[in-house]
Amino acid sequence: MARVLLFVIALCVLPVVLTAARPGRVPFRLQGRVYCDACRAGFETPKATGIAGAAVKVECRARKTMELVYSKEATTDSKGSYSVGVDEDHGDQVCDVLLVSSPRADCSTPSLGRDRARVVLTRSNGIASDDRFANAMGFMKDQPESGCTQILKQYQEYENED
């Protein structure tokens, strides 16, 4: 009887001990896109294109002190997309993806309001997937391209329909 009781206790306690001893690393895959705002509209238009080789940075800060506790950089691929592996849960922190630099001399000014994206990097929010997605971020071209006036007029027409 004592052996059975000891066996049952071991079955109950062993998983708890193993879970507690395991490192708290939970991998997340953070994905996003960096584009060139060819019309200087402040948002993506049909003329926007992905920027290959743009640098972005993930930063997480302590919620109360705003002290930097995590930072990791990544570079975009040929289509302007990036993917960053984040090994830890950052539930107590405020995390953002920031534009760092653009390799394009004609499109290297960060677009205000589109120069960072807030991301949630925790499992304590009901999201079952390890994939996390950041809003697209953009740099503005020095001069608007031709054809942008017509595109922006179309957006105004939609706005005036209401």
C-alpha positions as CSV (number, residue, x, y, z in Angstrom):
1,M,0.0,0.0,0.0
2,A,2.8,2.4,0.9
3,R,4.5,1.7,-2.5
4,V,1.3,2.5,-4.4
5,L,0.8,5.7,-2.4
6,L,4.4,6.7,-3.0
7,F,4.0,5.9,-6.7
8,V,0.8,8.0,-7.0
9,I,2.5,10.9,-5.3
10,A,5.5,10.6,-7.6
11,L,3.2,10.7,-10.6
12,C,1.6,13.9,-9.3
13,V,4.7,15.7,-8.2
14,L,7.1,14.7,-11.0
15,P,5.4,16.7,-13.8
16,V,5.2,19.8,-11.6
17,V,8.9,19.6,-10.7
18,L,9.9,19.1,-14.4
19,T,7.8,22.0,-15.5
20,A,9.3,24.3,-12.9
21,A,12.8,23.2,-13.8
22,R,12.3,23.8,-17.5
23,P,13.6,27.2,-18.7
24,G,10.9,29.8,-19.4
25,R,11.8,30.1,-23.1
26,V,8.8,30.0,-25.4
27,P,9.7,30.7,-29.0
28,F,7.7,33.3,-31.0
29,R,8.1,34.0,-34.7
30,L,7.5,37.8,-35.2
31,Q,6.7,38.8,-38.8
32,G,6.2,42.1,-40.6
33,R,6.9,44.2,-43.6
34,V,8.8,47.4,-44.5
35,Y,7.7,49.4,-47.5
36,C,8.6,52.6,-49.4
37,D,5.8,55.1,-49.4
38,A,6.2,56.3,-53.0
39,C,3.4,58.9,-52.7
40,R,4.3,60.3,-49.3
41,A,0.7,59.5,-48.2
42,G,1.6,58.2,-44.8
43,F,0.1,54.8,-45.6
44,E,0.4,52.0,-48.1
45,T,-0.9,52.8,-51.6
46,P,-0.8,50.7,-54.8
47,K,2.6,52.4,-55.5
48,A,4.2,51.2,-52.2
49,T,6.9,48.6,-52.7
50,G,8.8,46.5,-50.2
51,I,12.3,47.5,-49.2
52,A,14.9,44.8,-49.4
53,G,17.7,45.1,-46.8
54,A,15.9,47.4,-44.4
55,A,16.9,47.0,-40.8
56,V,14.3,46.7,-38.0
57,K,14.7,46.2,-34.2
58,V,12.5,44.5,-31.6
59,E,12.6,46.3,-28.3
60,C,10.9,45.3,-25.1
61,R,10.8,47.6,-22.1
62,A,9.8,47.2,-18.5
63,R,6.3,48.5,-18.1
64,K,6.9,50.6,-15.0
65,T,10.4,51.9,-15.6
66,M,10.5,51.8,-19.4
67,E,14.1,50.3,-19.0
68,L,15.2,48.4,-22.1
69,V,15.2,44.7,-21.2
70,Y,15.3,43.0,-24.6
71,S,16.5,44.0,-28.1
72,K,17.0,42.1,-31.3
73,E,17.6,43.3,-34.9
74,A,16.6,41.8,-38.2
75,T,16.8,42.6,-41.9
76,T,14.1,42.4,-44.6
77,D,14.3,40.0,-47.4
78,S,13.9,40.7,-51.2
79,K,10.2,41.5,-50.8
80,G,10.6,43.7,-47.7
81,S,9.4,41.1,-45.2
82,Y,11.2,40.2,-42.0
83,S,10.9,37.4,-39.5
84,V,12.4,37.5,-36.0
85,G,12.7,34.7,-33.5
86,V,11.9,35.8,-30.0
87,D,12.9,33.2,-27.4
88,E,11.1,34.5,-24.3
89,D,7.7,35.5,-23.1
90,H,7.5,39.3,-22.6
91,G,4.2,39.5,-20.8
92,D,5.2,42.2,-18.3
93,Q,6.8,44.3,-20.9
94,V,5.9,46.8,-23.7
95,C,7.3,45.6,-27.0
96,D,7.7,47.5,-30.2
97,V,9.3,46.9,-33.6
98,L,11.1,50.0,-34.8
99,L,12.5,51.0,-38.2
100,V,16.3,51.3,-38.0
101,S,17.5,52.1,-41.5
102,S,16.7,51.8,-45.2
103,P,19.3,50.9,-47.8
104,R,17.5,53.1,-50.4
105,A,18.9,56.7,-50.5
106,D,15.7,58.0,-52.2
107,C,13.5,56.4,-49.5
108,S,15.1,56.6,-46.1
109,T,12.9,59.0,-44.1
110,P,10.7,57.1,-41.6
111,S,7.0,57.8,-42.1
112,L,5.7,59.4,-38.9
113,G,3.1,57.1,-37.3
114,R,4.4,54.2,-39.4
115,D,7.9,54.1,-37.9
116,R,7.1,51.6,-35.2
117,A,4.6,48.8,-34.4
118,R,3.4,47.6,-31.0
119,V,3.5,43.8,-30.7
120,V,2.2,41.4,-28.1
121,L,4.9,38.8,-27.2
122,T,3.2,36.7,-24.5
123,R,1.2,33.5,-24.2
124,S,-1.0,35.0,-21.5
125,N,-3.5,36.5,-23.9
126,G,-5.4,33.5,-25.4
127,I,-3.4,33.4,-28.7
128,A,-2.6,29.7,-29.3
129,S,-0.1,30.3,-32.2
130,D,3.6,31.1,-31.8
131,D,3.3,33.4,-34.8
132,R,3.0,37.1,-34.1
133,F,2.4,39.8,-36.8
134,A,3.4,43.5,-36.7
135,N,1.7,46.2,-38.7
136,A,3.6,47.3,-41.8
137,M,6.1,50.1,-41.3
138,G,7.3,52.5,-43.9
139,F,9.9,54.9,-45.2
140,M,8.9,57.9,-47.4
141,K,10.4,58.7,-50.7
142,D,12.1,62.1,-51.0
143,Q,9.7,63.2,-53.9
144,P,6.3,61.7,-54.7
145,E,6.3,59.5,-57.9
146,S,4.2,60.4,-60.9
147,G,0.7,59.1,-60.8
148,C,0.4,59.6,-57.0
149,T,-2.0,62.6,-57.4
150,Q,-4.6,60.4,-59.2
151,I,-4.3,57.7,-56.5
152,L,-4.8,60.2,-53.7
153,K,-7.7,61.7,-55.5
154,Q,-9.4,58.3,-55.5
155,Y,-9.0,58.1,-51.8
156,Q,-10.6,61.6,-51.4
157,E,-13.6,60.4,-53.6
158,Y,-14.2,57.5,-51.3
159,E,-14.0,59.8,-48.3
160,N,-16.5,62.3,-49.8
161,E,-19.1,59.5,-50.4
162,D,-20.0,59.4,-46.8
